[in-house]
Amino acid sequence: MYVEKTIRPKYVCRTCEGTEDEDKPTVRIAPVPPAIIPRSIASASLLAYIMVQKYQDHLPYYRQEQLFGRFGIEISRQDMANWQQQIYAKLAPLFDMMKQTARAGPVLQMDETTVQVMGEEGRADTQKSYMWLARGGPPGKTVVWYEYHPTRSHIHAKTFLEGFSGYLQTDGYEGYDKAIARRDDIMHVGCFAHARRYFFEAAKVTKKPQSAEEGIKHIRKLYRIEEQLRSENRGEQDFLAERKKQAEPVLAAFRSWLEKRAMEVPPSLLLGKAVAYTLNQWDKLIRYLESPYLTPDNNACENAIRPFVLGRKNWLFNKSPAGAESSCGIYSLIETAKQNGLEPLDYVRDLFERAPLAVSPDDWEKLLPWNIVTL
């Protein structure tokens, strides 16, 4: 930690005392260096450190306040929260570009999880709100986008999907079906990881674990095919054809087994629920064979939402809707940086240093994670 001292010289012309240029003040001072938060004691590096500490390392502001206090530095949790809001407002043009890019790729993955937000209008502080996540973008420009909404209503997904066309991969939440109803330009893709989870839970409680294990074995074969072909670095069309050739016999055998077990296992049992879920989702589950950009599951999206879930265990809730919205922005920056091979602290620091100089859309575009050249 260090204090950076900025010296701004003042000048006056002793000869004319400024009368030669009456439109300007007699005494002139050097301009203030541009900063992401003007007139603040916080440098770009300090702000980056604080944001990464909370949103990557899951250290709430009250704990950071205590940590700074041990160094003899007084930074209140309220100051840090206010700085977060100002950063979010300053980076609005960048966030708009990230959101647009997320919807510009051939595949969009979505997921959602709960979050507690205080001070929501017309809602009790104990009611659960939702953090929605989308992962998408063209090849080489992956965006992880967080959005806070008070409810789990399908209308939030529907609004986000405006302007997107391609494959939407999700779990079995029916809200996504409602969101894309009457949308011929969006193909819904299922998630084999969720299907496997149902069989795994059934295997833990059934008296005949080998029965549920049989379902897991079929799914495991699909993943082995996927892993092997991905490792061979085939061309897109070659990969697509070979994956379909190898996976279709496995899928046919799996479907036959599911239909047989559906007639034998009561739907009230966990195994029955696993079988029913997989059959109900079947057309969506096998759709991953249609595109080389699709995988059998939505795990990449779930992995991106996991840092939020870990952080939630520490900070527990957001004190306001505005705080929840700005936290989405910081999470989006950090997780998108990671998806594009950047160290989040380096990227966020460089972004905070250069953002005050950004004026045009081209300036902001150069600051996107796949364009920026970190120092």
Protein Blocks (a to p, Z undefined) as FASTA:
>chain_A
ZZddddddddddfklnommmmmbcfbdcddddddfbghiabdfklmmmmmmmmmmnopaf
klmmmmmmmnopacdfklmmmmmmmmmmmmmmmmmmmmmmmmmmmbdcddddddddehia
hiafkbccddddddeddehiaccdddddfblcfklmmmmmgoiacdddddfbfklmmmmg
oiakbccdddfklmmmmmmmmmmmmmblmlmmmmmmmmmmmmmmmmmmmmnopafklmmm
mmmmmmmmmmmmmmmmmmmmmmmpcfkbmklmmmmmmmmmmmmmmmmmmpmkbcfbfklm
mmmmmmmmmmmmmnopacbfklmmmmmmmmmmmmmmmmnopafklmmmmmmmmmmmpmbf
mlmmmmpmklpccZZ
